[in-house]
């Protein structure tokens, strides 16, 4: 993932956190008490960026702002429900917490960044290649997924992209396991190791290629390359 994609994903994580806060708060209220993660130093920068984009506003006096909102939108005066009827703990922030008011551009900004993880690519039959020289990778046109060298995923690819096995040819798991380990003694736990390797590799490719297509499938103790 390049730095630009990583930044957009960080923004999206913060937006999702705010979105969840809106879902958990009272219906119709544009307020969120946001707790910044202790180890996520980037969150303050992202929140400031969202302020610049007019997606949110950081509220300095949450209780007063809430009362003004109720009066203006619902036409309810503090005399009706009285200050004692408000749970003031909802408007108290501590430590890493900030009180946010969602702005008019929040949904627009959210949709823009949500498209970062949209999976709309399709794997093309015969176009997916395994490059094992230099930095090993799965490649399709200008898309690529780096494969850890000398790891199980690397050896699985070496077998399934071997010219002996055409697309759509099932390959028994023990053939892959022997390539992965050089071990001829096999058991049920080793079968699971091959299966887990395939799942990790599929997940890696689906993420990097932004696709819902699975390059490999498991059936009857075999793995088949689909593209």
Buried (B, 14 or more C-beta within 10 A) or exposed (E): EEEEEEBBEBBBBBBEBBBEBBEEBEEEBBBBBBBBEEEBEBBEEBBEBBBEBEBBBEBEEBBEBBBEBBEEEEEEEEEEEEEEEBEEEBBEBEEEEBBBBBBEBBEEBBEBBBEBEEEEBEBEEEEBEBBBEEEBBBBBEEBBBBBEEEBBBBBBBBBBBBEEBEEEEBBEBBBBBBBBBEEEEBEEEBBEBBBEBBEBBBEBBBEBBBBEBBBBEBEEEBBBBEB
